[in-house]
Amino acid sequence: MFRNILFALLFSLSSLAFAADKIDINTADSATIAESMKGVGEAKAAAIVKYRKKNGPFKSIDDLMQVKGIGEKTVEANRDILSVGTVK
């Protein structure tokens, strides 16, 4: 029983640490974006990176909706794991 409690505690702590790491959409590569974002595969992730290279850094998470194929539902489903870092 003690082992089960210890396992549950360690699992919950590791989940908290993982949840605290946000994906910076201004620096993440397409593989990281595709792996991390719900509803975003390789093609949409590549489109995000391409848009960023062409138009400069995203100023807000909502700017993702400017990328073809990324809509409000996708942004809302991923808002809690995304960041835009420091935009100059």
Backbone hydrogen bonds, N-H to C=O, Kabsch-Sander energy under -0.5 kcal/mol:
donor,donor_aa,acceptor,acceptor_aa,energy
5,I,1,M,-2.2
6,L,2,F,-2.6
7,F,3,R,-2.6
8,A,4,N,-2.4
9,L,5,I,-2.4
10,L,6,L,-2.6
11,F,7,F,-2.6
12,S,8,A,-2.3
13,L,9,L,-2.2
14,S,10,L,-2.3
15,S,11,F,-2.0
16,L,12,S,-1.8
17,A,13,L,-2.0
18,F,14,S,-2.1
19,A,15,S,-2.3
20,A,16,L,-1.3
21,D,17,A,-0.6
21,D,18,F,-1.0
22,K,20,A,-0.6
23,I,81,I,-3.5
24,D,22,K,-0.6
25,I,23,I,-0.8
25,I,83,S,-2.6
27,T,24,D,-1.6
28,A,24,D,-2.6
33,I,29,D,-2.2
34,A,30,S,-2.7
35,E,31,A,-2.2
36,S,32,T,-1.8
37,M,33,I,-2.6
40,V,37,M,-1.2
41,G,39,G,-0.5
45,A,41,G,-2.4
46,A,42,E,-2.6
47,A,43,A,-1.9
48,I,44,K,-2.0
49,V,45,A,-2.1
50,K,46,A,-2.6
51,Y,47,A,-2.5
52,R,48,I,-2.4
53,K,49,V,-2.4
54,K,50,K,-2.1
55,N,51,Y,-3.0
56,G,52,R,-1.9
63,D,60,S,-1.0
64,L,61,I,-1.9
65,M,62,D,-1.9
66,Q,63,D,-2.1
67,V,64,L,-2.1
70,I,67,V,-2.2
71,G,69,G,-0.6
75,V,71,G,-2.2
76,E,72,E,-2.9
77,A,73,K,-2.2
78,N,74,T,-0.9
78,N,75,V,-0.8
79,R,75,V,-1.2
81,I,78,N,-2.1
82,L,78,N,-0.6
82,L,79,R,-1.1
83,S,23,I,-2.5
87,V,85,G,-0.7
88,K,86,T,-0.5
